Amino acid sequence: MNPREVIRVALRALARNKLRTVLTMLGIIIGVGAVICTVAIGQGASQQVQQQIQSLGTNVIMVFAGASTPVAFAWEAAPQRRSLQTMRRPFCNTFPG
């Protein structure tokens, strides 16, 4: 079969099975739309997390897992700027490393 004949047979099959054709097209459209939405939601969440991390600023000390003192202290966020010796539980942030 040459390519022209293959296309003619395929178009004839599509014309004869209209419901199947419409349902197949609908399934493809819904599937592609679902993938696009999933990727967009993932990218939006990623950008939001990056913005939150950037908003922490440069006055934050972060301590990652495995450190000898597992505390991240934001000095500017400390209430009334108490000294570290008088604070029992400073502001903590831990991130999986």
C-alpha positions as CSV (number, residue, x, y, z in Angstrom):
1,M,0.0,0.0,0.0
2,N,1.3,3.4,-0.9
3,P,1.0,6.3,1.6
4,R,-1.9,7.9,-0.3
5,E,-4.0,4.8,-0.1
6,V,-3.2,4.4,3.6
7,I,-4.4,7.9,4.3
8,R,-7.6,7.3,2.3
9,V,-8.4,4.1,4.2
10,A,-7.7,5.8,7.5
11,L,-10.0,8.7,6.7
12,R,-12.7,6.3,5.5
13,A,-12.5,4.4,8.9
14,L,-12.7,7.7,10.8
15,A,-15.8,8.7,8.8
16,R,-17.5,5.4,9.4
17,N,-16.8,5.3,13.2
18,K,-17.8,8.9,14.2
19,L,-18.6,8.1,17.8
20,R,-15.3,6.3,18.3
21,T,-13.4,9.1,16.6
22,V,-15.1,11.8,18.8
23,L,-14.5,9.8,22.0
24,T,-10.8,9.2,21.1
25,M,-10.3,12.9,20.3
26,L,-12.0,13.8,23.6
27,G,-9.8,11.4,25.5
28,I,-6.6,12.8,23.9
29,I,-7.7,16.4,24.6
30,I,-8.5,15.6,28.3
31,G,-5.2,13.8,28.7
32,V,-3.1,16.5,27.3
33,G,-5.0,19.1,29.3
34,A,-4.4,17.1,32.5
35,V,-0.7,16.9,31.8
36,I,-0.5,20.6,31.1
37,C,-2.4,21.4,34.4
38,T,-0.2,19.1,36.4
39,V,3.0,20.6,35.1
40,A,1.7,24.1,35.6
41,I,0.7,23.4,39.2
42,G,4.1,21.9,39.9
43,Q,6.0,24.8,38.4
44,G,3.8,27.3,40.3
45,A,4.4,25.5,43.6
46,S,8.2,25.4,42.9
47,Q,8.3,29.1,42.2
48,Q,6.3,29.8,45.4
49,V,8.7,27.8,47.5
50,Q,11.7,29.5,45.9
51,Q,10.1,33.0,46.6
52,Q,9.5,32.0,50.3
53,I,13.1,30.8,50.7
54,Q,14.4,34.0,49.0
55,S,12.2,36.2,51.3
56,L,14.1,34.8,54.4
57,G,16.8,37.3,53.6
58,T,20.5,37.2,54.5
59,N,20.1,37.6,58.2
60,V,19.1,34.0,58.7
61,I,21.5,31.3,59.7
62,M,20.4,27.8,58.5
63,V,21.6,24.6,60.0
64,F,21.2,21.4,58.0
65,A,20.8,17.8,59.2
66,G,24.0,16.4,60.6
67,A,25.2,19.7,62.2
68,S,26.3,19.6,65.9
69,T,23.7,22.3,66.9
70,P,20.5,21.8,64.9
71,V,19.2,25.4,65.2
72,A,18.6,28.2,62.7
73,F,18.3,31.5,64.4
74,A,16.9,34.6,62.8
75,W,18.4,37.4,64.9
76,E,16.1,40.1,63.4
77,A,13.0,38.0,64.2
78,A,14.0,37.5,67.9
79,P,11.5,39.2,70.2
80,Q,13.1,42.2,71.9
81,R,16.5,40.9,70.7
82,R,17.2,38.9,73.7
83,S,20.6,37.3,74.0
84,L,21.1,33.7,72.9
85,Q,22.0,32.7,76.5
86,T,18.6,33.8,77.8
87,M,16.6,32.2,75.1
88,R,15.5,28.6,75.8
89,R,14.0,27.8,72.4
90,P,15.1,30.0,69.5
91,F,13.3,30.2,66.2
92,C,14.2,26.9,64.5
93,N,14.2,26.0,60.8
94,T,15.5,22.7,59.5
95,F,15.7,21.6,55.9
96,P,16.4,18.0,54.7
97,G,19.8,17.9,53.2
